């Protein structure tokens, strides 16, 4: 099989409960990481804007 071509899991693949649970955990961790990253960006932007405003007032 050419490693550059996509391959697909056959339709005979069965999702067992362990796989479903694992996939849910992966999705939760991904969403959590996205939220944490967004909060860090917002904190940095707020700090930067706050510094700019304080400079204007001084």
CHARMM-style PDB file with segment names, atoms N, HN, CA, C and O in Angstrom:
ATOM      1  N   UNK     1       0.849  -1.194   0.000  1.00  0.00      PROA
ATOM      2  CA  UNK     1       0.000   0.000   0.000  1.00  0.00      PROA
ATOM      3  C   UNK     1       0.884   1.243   0.000  1.00  0.00      PROA
ATOM      4  O   UNK     1       1.849   1.321   0.760  1.00  0.00      PROA
ATOM      5  N   UNK     2       0.561   2.204  -0.841  1.00  0.00      PROA
ATOM      6  HN  UNK     2      -0.222   2.141  -1.459  1.00  0.00      PROA
ATOM      7  CA  UNK     2       1.301   3.459  -0.908  1.00  0.00      PROA
ATOM      8  C   UNK     2       1.019   4.247   0.363  1.00  0.00      PROA
ATOM      9  O   UNK     2      -0.138   4.519   0.680  1.00  0.00      PROA
ATOM     10  N   UNK     3       2.071   4.618   1.094  1.00  0.00      PROA
ATOM     11  HN  UNK     3       3.012   4.397   0.836  1.00  0.00      PROA
ATOM     12  CA  UNK     3       1.889   5.305   2.375  1.00  0.00      PROA
ATOM     13  C   UNK     3       1.377   6.737   2.215  1.00  0.00      PROA
ATOM     14  O   UNK     3       0.916   7.335   3.188  1.00  0.00      PROA
ATOM     15  N   UNK     4       1.449   7.293   1.013  1.00  0.00      PROA
ATOM     16  HN  UNK     4       1.824   6.808   0.223  1.00  0.00      PROA
ATOM     17  CA  UNK     4       0.970   8.655   0.792  1.00  0.00      PROA
ATOM     18  C   UNK     4      -0.522   8.722   0.491  1.00  0.00      PROA
ATOM     19  O   UNK     4      -1.123   9.796   0.536  1.00  0.00      PROA
ATOM     20  N   UNK     5      -1.113   7.583   0.187  1.00  0.00      PROA
ATOM     21  HN  UNK     5      -0.625   6.711   0.150  1.00  0.00      PROA
ATOM     22  CA  UNK     5      -2.538   7.559  -0.116  1.00  0.00      PROA
ATOM     23  C   UNK     5      -3.325   7.291   1.164  1.00  0.00      PROA
ATOM     24  O   UNK     5      -2.898   6.493   1.998  1.00  0.00      PROA
ATOM     25  N   UNK     6      -4.466   7.950   1.325  1.00  0.00      PROA
ATOM     26  HN  UNK     6      -4.813   8.599   0.648  1.00  0.00      PROA
ATOM     27  CA  UNK     6      -5.262   7.689   2.533  1.00  0.00      PROA
ATOM     28  C   UNK     6      -5.829   6.279   2.498  1.00  0.00      PROA
ATOM     29  O   UNK     6      -6.124   5.736   1.434  1.00  0.00      PROA
ATOM     30  N   UNK     7      -5.973   5.708   3.662  1.00  0.00      PROA
ATOM     31  HN  UNK     7      -5.734   6.149   4.527  1.00  0.00      PROA
ATOM     32  CA  UNK     7      -6.628   4.406   3.745  1.00  0.00      PROA
ATOM     33  C   UNK     7      -7.759   4.513   4.760  1.00  0.00      PROA
ATOM     34  O   UNK     7      -7.706   5.340   5.669  1.00  0.00      PROA
ATOM     35  N   UNK     8      -8.741   3.711   4.610  1.00  0.00      PROA
ATOM     36  HN  UNK     8      -8.785   3.039   3.871  1.00  0.00      PROA
ATOM     37  CA  UNK     8      -9.933   3.795   5.440  1.00  0.00      PROA
ATOM     38  C   UNK     8     -10.147   2.491   6.185  1.00  0.00      PROA
ATOM     39  O   UNK     8      -9.805   1.411   5.703  1.00  0.00      PROA
ATOM     40  N   UNK     9     -10.712   2.615   7.355  1.00  0.00      PROA
ATOM     41  HN  UNK     9     -10.990   3.492   7.747  1.00  0.00      PROA
ATOM     42  CA  UNK     9     -11.052   1.436   8.138  1.00  0.00      PROA
ATOM     43  C   UNK     9     -12.279   0.810   7.489  1.00  0.00      PROA
ATOM     44  O   UNK     9     -13.196   1.515   7.069  1.00  0.00      PROA
ATOM     45  N   UNK    10     -12.290  -0.487   7.410  1.00  0.00      PROA
ATOM     46  HN  UNK    10     -11.545  -1.061   7.750  1.00  0.00      PROA
ATOM     47  CA  UNK    10     -13.410  -1.159   6.752  1.00  0.00      PROA
ATOM     48  C   UNK    10     -14.712  -0.914   7.513  1.00  0.00      PROA
ATOM     49  O   UNK    10     -14.701  -0.577   8.697  1.00  0.00      PROA
ATOM     50  N   UNK    11     -15.797  -1.085   6.834  1.00  0.00      PROA
ATOM     51  HN  UNK    11     -15.806  -1.359   5.873  1.00  0.00      PROA
ATOM     52  CA  UNK    11     -17.101  -0.880   7.463  1.00  0.00      PROA
ATOM     53  C   UNK    11     -17.394  -1.951   8.500  1.00  0.00      PROA
ATOM     54  O   UNK    11     -18.346  -1.826   9.270  1.00  0.00      PROA
ATOM     55  N   UNK    12     -16.583  -3.003   8.528  1.00  0.00      PROA
ATOM     56  HN  UNK    12     -15.809  -3.104   7.903  1.00  0.00      PROA
ATOM     57  CA  UNK    12     -16.761  -4.064   9.520  1.00  0.00      PROA
ATOM     58  C   UNK    12     -16.243  -3.641  10.890  1.00  0.00      PROA
ATOM     59  O   UNK    12     -16.453  -4.340  11.881  1.00  0.00      PROA
ATOM     60  N   UNK    13     -15.564  -2.489  10.945  1.00  0.00      PROA
ATOM     61  HN  UNK    13     -15.394  -1.921  10.140  1.00  0.00      PROA
ATOM     62  CA  UNK    13     -15.029  -1.987  12.217  1.00  0.00      PROA
ATOM     63  C   UNK    13     -16.180  -1.696  13.165  1.00  0.00      PROA
ATOM     64  O   UNK    13     -17.115  -0.977  12.814  1.00  0.00      PROA
ATOM     65  N   UNK    14     -16.111  -2.252  14.361  1.00  0.00      PROA
ATOM     66  HN  UNK    14     -15.352  -2.836  14.647  1.00  0.00      PROA
ATOM     67  CA  UNK    14     -17.169  -2.048  15.347  1.00  0.00      PROA
ATOM     68  C   UNK    14     -16.651  -1.161  16.459  1.00  0.00      PROA
ATOM     69  O   UNK    14     -15.554  -1.370  16.977  1.00  0.00      PROA
ATOM     70  N   UNK    15     -17.441  -0.175  16.819  1.00  0.00      PROA
ATOM     71  HN  UNK    15     -18.332  -0.005  16.399  1.00  0.00      PROA
ATOM     72  CA  UNK    15     -17.078   0.709  17.909  1.00  0.00      PROA
ATOM     73  C   UNK    15     -17.528   0.070  19.215  1.00  0.00      PROA
ATOM     74  O   UNK    15     -18.722   0.012  19.507  1.00  0.00      PROA
ATOM     75  N   UNK    16     -16.585  -0.399  19.984  1.00  0.00      PROA
ATOM     76  HN  UNK    16     -15.614  -0.351  19.747  1.00  0.00      PROA
ATOM     77  CA  UNK    16     -16.965  -0.957  21.267  1.00  0.00      PROA
ATOM     78  C   UNK    16     -17.020   0.157  22.319  1.00  0.00      PROA
ATOM     79  O   UNK    16     -16.617   1.288  22.049  1.00  0.00      PROA
ATOM     80  N   UNK    17     -17.504  -0.157  23.481  1.00  0.00      PROA
ATOM     81  HN  UNK    17     -17.831  -1.076  23.700  1.00  0.00      PROA
ATOM     82  CA  UNK    17     -17.685   0.838  24.539  1.00  0.00      PROA
ATOM     83  C   UNK    17     -16.365   1.470  24.969  1.00  0.00      PROA
ATOM     84  O   UNK    17     -16.314   2.662  25.273  1.00  0.00      PROA
ATOM     85  N   UNK    18     -15.310   0.683  24.995  1.00  0.00      PROA
ATOM     86  HN  UNK    18     -15.351  -0.285  24.748  1.00  0.00      PROA
ATOM     87  CA  UNK    18     -14.001   1.208  25.399  1.00  0.00      PROA
ATOM     88  C   UNK    18     -13.522   2.266  24.413  1.00  0.00      PROA
ATOM     89  O   UNK    18     -13.013   3.312  24.816  1.00  0.00      PROA
ATOM     90  N   UNK    19     -13.685   1.993  23.117  1.00  0.00      PROA
ATOM     91  HN  UNK    19     -14.098   1.143  22.790  1.00  0.00      PROA
ATOM     92  CA  UNK    19     -13.285   2.954  22.086  1.00  0.00      PROA
ATOM     93  C   UNK    19     -14.121   4.224  22.185  1.00  0.00      PROA
ATOM     94  O   UNK    19     -13.575   5.324  22.107  1.00  0.00      PROA
ATOM     95  N   UNK    20     -15.412   4.094  22.355  1.00  0.00      PROA
ATOM     96  HN  UNK    20     -15.855   3.199  22.419  1.00  0.00      PROA
ATOM     97  CA  UNK    20     -16.297   5.251  22.453  1.00  0.00      PROA
ATOM     98  C   UNK    20     -15.901   6.106  23.655  1.00  0.00      PROA
ATOM     99  O   UNK    20     -15.846   7.332  23.554  1.00  0.00      PROA
ATOM    100  N   UNK    21     -15.628   5.465  24.787  1.00  0.00      PROA
ATOM    101  HN  UNK    21     -15.673   4.470  24.869  1.00  0.00      PROA
ATOM    102  CA  UNK    21     -15.216   6.189  25.991  1.00  0.00      PROA
ATOM    103  C   UNK    21     -13.889   6.910  25.746  1.00  0.00      PROA
ATOM    104  O   UNK    21     -13.735   8.073  26.120  1.00  0.00      PROA
ATOM    105  N   UNK    22     -12.932   6.222  25.119  1.00  0.00      PROA
ATOM    106  HN  UNK    22     -13.057   5.277  24.815  1.00  0.00      PROA
ATOM    107  CA  UNK    22     -11.634   6.819  24.823  1.00  0.00      PROA
ATOM    108  C   UNK    22     -11.794   8.027  23.905  1.00  0.00      PROA
ATOM    109  O   UNK    22     -11.174   9.066  24.131  1.00  0.00      PROA
ATOM    110  N   UNK    23     -12.618   7.894  22.878  1.00  0.00      PROA
ATOM    111  HN  UNK    23     -13.121   7.049  22.695  1.00  0.00      PROA
ATOM    112  CA  UNK    23     -12.822   8.989  21.937  1.00  0.00      PROA
ATOM    113  C   UNK    23     -13.470  10.192  22.624  1.00  0.00      PROA
ATOM    114  O   UNK    23     -13.108  11.333  22.339  1.00  0.00      PROA
ATOM    115  N   UNK    24     -14.411   9.951  23.514  1.00  0.00      PROA
ATOM    116  HN  UNK    24     -14.705   9.024  23.746  1.00  0.00      PROA
ATOM    117  CA  UNK    24     -15.036  11.039  24.258  1.00  0.00      PROA
ATOM    118  C   UNK    24     -14.008  11.773  25.114  1.00  0.00      PROA
ATOM    119  O   UNK    24     -14.031  13.001  25.194  1.00  0.00      PROA
ATOM    120  N   UNK    25     -13.105  11.027  25.755  1.00  0.00      PROA
ATOM    121  HN  UNK    25     -13.086  10.030  25.690  1.00  0.00      PROA
ATOM    122  CA  UNK    25     -12.066  11.646  26.581  1.00  0.00      PROA
ATOM    123  C   UNK    25     -11.131  12.498  25.727  1.00  0.00      PROA
ATOM    124  O   UNK    25     -10.741  13.594  26.130  1.00  0.00      PROA
ATOM    125  N   UNK    26     -10.774  11.992  24.551  1.00  0.00      PROA
ATOM    126  HN  UNK    26     -11.090  11.102  24.223  1.00  0.00      PROA
ATOM    127  CA  UNK    26      -9.895  12.754  23.654  1.00  0.00      PROA
ATOM    128  C   UNK    26     -10.572  14.059  23.245  1.00  0.00      PROA
ATOM    129  O   UNK    26      -9.937  15.113  23.235  1.00  0.00      PROA
ATOM    130  N   UNK    27     -11.842  13.993  22.911  1.00  0.00      PROA
ATOM    131  HN  UNK    27     -12.359  13.137  22.919  1.00  0.00      PROA
ATOM    132  CA  UNK    27     -12.591  15.191  22.525  1.00  0.00      PROA
ATOM    133  C   UNK    27     -12.669  16.190  23.673  1.00  0.00      PROA
ATOM    134  O   UNK    27     -12.508  17.392  23.463  1.00  0.00      PROA
ATOM    135  N   UNK    28     -12.915  15.699  24.885  1.00  0.00      PROA
ATOM    136  HN  UNK    28     -13.046  14.722  25.056  1.00  0.00      PROA
ATOM    137  CA  UNK    28     -12.975  16.580  26.060  1.00  0.00      PROA
ATOM    138  C   UNK    28     -11.638  17.271  26.297  1.00  0.00      PROA
ATOM    139  O   UNK    28     -11.597  18.472  26.568  1.00  0.00      PROA
ATOM    140  N   UNK    29     -10.547  16.519  26.196  1.00  0.00      PROA
ATOM    141  HN  UNK    29     -10.580  15.544  25.976  1.00  0.00      PROA
ATOM    142  CA  UNK    29      -9.222  17.090  26.398  1.00  0.00      PROA
ATOM    143  C   UNK    29      -8.906  18.132  25.330  1.00  0.00      PROA
ATOM    144  O   UNK    29      -8.299  19.161  25.626  1.00  0.00      PROA
ATOM    145  N   UNK    30      -9.309  17.872  24.104  1.00  0.00      PROA
ATOM    146  HN  UNK    30      -9.802  17.036  23.863  1.00  0.00      PROA
ATOM    147  CA  UNK    30      -9.082  18.820  23.008  1.00  0.00      PROA
ATOM    148  C   UNK    30      -9.838  20.118  23.264  1.00  0.00      PROA
ATOM    149  O   UNK    30      -9.279  21.208  23.138  1.00  0.00      PROA
ATOM    150  N   UNK    31     -11.108  19.993  23.621  1.00  0.00      PROA
ATOM    151  HN  UNK    31     -11.562  19.108  23.722  1.00  0.00      PROA
ATOM    152  CA  UNK    31     -11.916  21.194  23.895  1.00  0.00      PROA
ATOM    153  C   UNK    31     -11.366  21.963  25.089  1.00  0.00      PROA
ATOM    154  O   UNK    31     -11.330  23.193  25.076  1.00  0.00      PROA
ATOM    155  N   UNK    32     -10.944  21.249  26.109  1.00  0.00      PROA
ATOM    156  HN  UNK    32     -10.973  20.249  26.119  1.00  0.00      PROA
ATOM    157  CA  UNK    32     -10.373  21.887  27.287  1.00  0.00      PROA
ATOM    158  C   UNK    32      -9.101  22.649  26.926  1.00  0.00      PROA
ATOM    159  O   UNK    32      -8.890  23.771  27.388  1.00  0.00      PROA
ATOM    160  N   UNK    33      -8.269  22.046  26.114  1.00  0.00      PROA
ATOM    161  HN  UNK    33      -8.440  21.135  25.739  1.00  0.00      PROA
ATOM    162  CA  UNK    33      -7.034  22.707  25.674  1.00  0.00      PROA
ATOM    163  C   UNK    33      -7.339  23.949  24.857  1.00  0.00      PROA
ATOM    164  O   UNK    33      -6.662  24.968  24.994  1.00  0.00      PROA
ATOM    165  N   UNK    34      -8.352  23.869  24.008  1.00  0.00      PROA
ATOM    166  HN  UNK    34      -8.902  23.041  23.897  1.00  0.00      PROA
ATOM    167  CA  UNK    34      -8.743  25.045  23.217  1.00  0.00      PROA
ATOM    168  C   UNK    34      -9.211  26.171  24.130  1.00  0.00      PROA
ATOM    169  O   UNK    34      -8.841  27.328  23.927  1.00  0.00      PROA
ATOM    170  N   UNK    35     -10.012  25.848  25.122  1.00  0.00      PROA
ATOM    171  HN  UNK    35     -10.313  24.909  25.287  1.00  0.00      PROA
ATOM    172  CA  UNK    35     -10.528  26.863  26.042  1.00  0.00      PROA
ATOM    173  C   UNK    35      -9.392  27.493  26.840  1.00  0.00      PROA
ATOM    174  O   UNK    35      -9.369  28.711  27.019  1.00  0.00      PROA
ATOM    175  N   UNK    36      -8.457  26.690  27.319  1.00  0.00      PROA
ATOM    176  HN  UNK    36      -8.476  25.701  27.174  1.00  0.00      PROA
ATOM    177  CA  UNK    36      -7.315  27.218  28.072  1.00  0.00      PROA
ATOM    178  C   UNK    36      -6.473  28.141  27.208  1.00  0.00      PROA
ATOM    179  O   UNK    36      -6.031  29.196  27.663  1.00  0.00      PROA
ATOM    180  N   UNK    37      -6.253  27.745  25.962  1.00  0.00      PROA
ATOM    181  HN  UNK    37      -6.612  26.888  25.592  1.00  0.00      PROA
ATOM    182  CA  UNK    37      -5.462  28.584  25.052  1.00  0.00      PROA
ATOM    183  C   UNK    37      -6.170  29.906  24.790  1.00  0.00      PROA
ATOM    184  O   UNK    37      -5.529  30.956  24.768  1.00  0.00      PROA
ATOM    185  N   UNK    38      -7.474  29.868  24.592  1.00  0.00      PROA
ATOM    186  HN  UNK    38      -7.995  29.014  24.610  1.00  0.00      PROA
ATOM    187  CA  UNK    38      -8.240  31.097  24.354  1.00  0.00      PROA
ATOM    188  C   UNK    38      -8.172  32.019  25.569  1.00  0.00      PROA
ATOM    189  O   UNK    38      -8.050  33.235  25.420  1.00  0.00      PROA
ATOM    190  N   UNK    39      -8.249  31.447  26.770  1.00  0.00      PROA
ATOM    191  HN  UNK    39      -8.348  30.460  26.892  1.00  0.00      PROA
ATOM    192  CA  UNK    39      -8.174  32.275  27.978  1.00  0.00      PROA
ATOM    193  C   UNK    39      -6.796  32.916  28.120  1.00  0.00      PROA
ATOM    194  O   UNK    39      -6.690  34.070  28.534  1.00  0.00      PROA
ATOM    195  N   UNK    40      -5.748  32.180  27.783  1.00  0.00      PROA
ATOM    196  HN  UNK    40      -5.835  31.242  27.447  1.00  0.00      PROA
ATOM    197  CA  UNK    40      -4.399  32.752  27.865  1.00  0.00      PROA
ATOM    198  C   UNK    40      -4.219  33.895  26.872  1.00  0.00      PROA
ATOM    199  O   UNK    40      -3.604  34.913  27.188  1.00  0.00      PROA
ATOM    200  N   UNK    41      -4.755  33.721  25.680  1.00  0.00      PROA
ATOM    201  HN  UNK    41      -5.255  32.894  25.423  1.00  0.00      PROA
ATOM    202  CA  UNK    41      -4.676  34.789  24.677  1.00  0.00      PROA
ATOM    203  C   UNK    41      -5.452  36.009  25.163  1.00  0.00      PROA
ATOM    204  O   UNK    41      -4.965  37.135  25.057  1.00  0.00      PROA
ATOM    205  N   UNK    42      -6.650  35.796  25.692  1.00  0.00      PROA
ATOM    206  HN  UNK    42      -7.046  34.882  25.777  1.00  0.00      PROA
ATOM    207  CA  UNK    42      -7.450  36.906  26.200  1.00  0.00      PROA
ATOM    208  C   UNK    42      -6.748  37.619  27.340  1.00  0.00      PROA
ATOM    209  O   UNK    42      -6.769  38.849  27.399  1.00  0.00      PROA
ATOM    210  N   UNK    43      -6.122  36.873  28.253  1.00  0.00      PROA
ATOM    211  HN  UNK    43      -6.105  35.874  28.205  1.00  0.00      PROA
ATOM    212  CA  UNK    43      -5.375  37.485  29.353  1.00  0.00      PROA
ATOM    213  C   UNK    43      -4.243  38.355  28.826  1.00  0.00      PROA
ATOM    214  O   UNK    43      -4.033  39.471  29.301  1.00  0.00      PROA
ATOM    215  N   UNK    44      -3.512  37.837  27.839  1.00  0.00      PROA
ATOM    216  HN  UNK    44      -3.682  36.930  27.453  1.00  0.00      PROA
ATOM    217  CA  UNK    44      -2.397  38.585  27.270  1.00  0.00      PROA
ATOM    218  C   UNK    44      -2.890  39.856  26.582  1.00  0.00      PROA
ATOM    219  O   UNK    44      -2.289  40.921  26.728  1.00  0.00      PROA
ATOM    220  N   UNK    45      -3.978  39.741  25.839  1.00  0.00      PROA
ATOM    221  HN  UNK    45      -4.466  38.877  25.720  1.00  0.00      PROA
ATOM    222  CA  UNK    45      -4.521  40.918  25.147  1.00  0.00      PROA
ATOM    223  C   UNK    45      -5.034  41.949  26.151  1.00  0.00      PROA
ATOM    224  O   UNK    45      -4.810  43.147  25.978  1.00  0.00      PROA
ATOM    225  N   UNK    46      -5.715  41.494  27.191  1.00  0.00      PROA
ATOM    226  HN  UNK    46      -5.897  40.521  27.331  1.00  0.00      PROA
ATOM    227  CA  UNK    46      -6.235  42.404  28.213  1.00  0.00      PROA
ATOM    228  C   UNK    46      -5.092  43.114  28.910  1.00  0.00      PROA
ATOM    229  O   UNK    46      -5.171  44.316  29.163  1.00  0.00      PROA
ATOM    230  N   UNK    47      -4.042  42.395  29.220  1.00  0.00      PROA
ATOM    231  HN  UNK    47      -3.978  41.418  29.015  1.00  0.00      PROA
ATOM    232  CA  UNK    47      -2.882  42.988  29.877  1.00  0.00      PROA
ATOM    233  C   UNK    47      -2.231  44.027  28.979  1.00  0.00      PROA
ATOM    234  O   UNK    47      -1.857  45.108  29.435  1.00  0.00      PROA
ATOM    235  N   UNK    48      -2.100  43.696  27.705  1.00  0.00      PROA
ATOM    236  HN  UNK    48      -2.404  42.818  27.335  1.00  0.00      PROA
ATOM    237  CA  UNK    48      -1.493  44.620  26.753  1.00  0.00      PROA
ATOM    238  C   UNK    48      -2.333  45.890  26.599  1.00  0.00      PROA
ATOM    239  O   UNK    48      -1.802  47.001  26.597  1.00  0.00      PROA
ATOM    240  N   UNK    49      -3.631  45.712  26.473  1.00  0.00      PROA
ATOM    241  HN  UNK    49      -4.062  44.810  26.475  1.00  0.00      PROA
ATOM    242  CA  UNK    49      -4.532  46.870  26.327  1.00  0.00      PROA
ATOM    243  C   UNK    49      -4.515  47.698  27.610  1.00  0.00      PROA
ATOM    244  O   UNK    49      -4.492  48.928  27.561  1.00  0.00      PROA
ATOM    245  N   UNK    50      -4.527  47.018  28.758  1.00  0.00      PROA
ATOM    246  HN  UNK    50      -4.547  46.019  28.797  1.00  0.00      PROA
ATOM    247  CA  UNK    50      -4.483  47.720  30.041  1.00  0.00      PROA
ATOM    248  C   UNK    50      -3.222  48.548  30.184  1.00  0.00      PROA
ATOM    249  O   UNK    50      -3.268  49.675  30.677  1.00  0.00      PROA
ATOM    250  N   UNK    51      -2.097  47.998  29.757  1.00  0.00      PROA
ATOM    251  HN  UNK    51      -2.059  47.083  29.357  1.00  0.00      PROA
ATOM    252  CA  UNK    51      -0.831  48.738  29.819  1.00  0.00      PROA
ATOM    253  C   UNK    51      -0.877  49.966  28.921  1.00  0.00      PROA
ATOM    254  O   UNK    51      -0.375  51.030  29.283  1.00  0.00      PROA
ATOM    255  N   UNK    52      -1.480  49.814  27.751  1.00  0.00      PROA
ATOM    256  HN  UNK    52      -1.888  48.950  27.456  1.00  0.00      PROA
ATOM    257  CA  UNK    52      -1.583  50.945  26.819  1.00  0.00      PROA
ATOM    258  C   UNK    52      -2.462  52.045  27.394  1.00  0.00      PROA
ATOM    259  O   UNK    52      -2.138  53.227  27.274  1.00  0.00      PROA
ATOM    260  N   UNK    53      -3.567  51.666  28.016  1.00  0.00      PROA
ATOM    261  HN  UNK    53      -3.830  50.706  28.114  1.00  0.00      PROA
ATOM    262  CA  UNK    53      -4.466  52.649  28.610  1.00  0.00      PROA
ATOM    263  C   UNK    53      -3.774  53.373  29.766  1.00  0.00      PROA
ATOM    264  O   UNK    53      -3.893  54.592  29.896  1.00  0.00      PROA
ATOM    265  N   UNK    54      -3.061  52.635  30.594  1.00  0.00      PROA
ATOM    266  HN  UNK    54      -2.965  51.646  30.488  1.00  0.00      PROA
ATOM    267  CA  UNK    54      -2.371  53.263  31.726  1.00  0.00      PROA
ATOM    268  C   UNK    54      -1.293  54.224  31.243  1.00  0.00      PROA
ATOM    269  O   UNK    54      -1.077  55.267  31.861  1.00  0.00      PROA
ATOM    270  N   UNK    55      -0.612  53.888  30.146  1.00  0.00      PROA
ATOM    271  HN  UNK    55      -0.788  53.041  29.644  1.00  0.00      PROA
ATOM    272  CA  UNK    55       0.400  54.778  29.585  1.00  0.00      PROA
ATOM    273  C   UNK    55      -0.227  56.082  29.119  1.00  0.00      PROA
ATOM    274  O   UNK    55       0.372  57.146  29.272  1.00  0.00      PROA
ATOM    275  N   UNK    56      -1.426  56.012  28.553  1.00  0.00      PROA
ATOM    276  HN  UNK    56      -1.913  55.148  28.429  1.00  0.00      PROA
ATOM    277  CA  UNK    56      -2.104  57.223  28.082  1.00  0.00      PROA
ATOM    278  C   UNK    56      -2.520  58.105  29.242  1.00  0.00      PROA
ATOM    279  O   UNK    56      -2.519  59.328  29.108  1.00  0.00      PROA
ATOM    280  N   UNK    57      -2.870  57.529  30.363  1.00  0.00      PROA
ATOM    281  HN  UNK    57      -2.871  56.535  30.472  1.00  0.00      PROA
ATOM    282  CA  UNK    57      -3.341  58.300  31.514  1.00  0.00      PROA
ATOM    283  C   UNK    57      -2.206  58.957  32.294  1.00  0.00      PROA
ATOM    284  O   UNK    57      -2.418  59.926  33.023  1.00  0.00      PROA
ATOM    285  N   UNK    58      -1.000  58.416  32.131  1.00  0.00      PROA
ATOM    286  HN  UNK    58      -0.827  57.629  31.540  1.00  0.00      PROA
ATOM    287  CA  UNK    58       0.122  58.943  32.913  1.00  0.00      PROA
ATOM    288  C   UNK    58       0.729  60.132  32.244  1.00  0.00      PROA
ATOM    289  OT1 UNK    58       1.687  60.709  32.759  1.00  0.00      PROA
TER     290      UNK     58
END
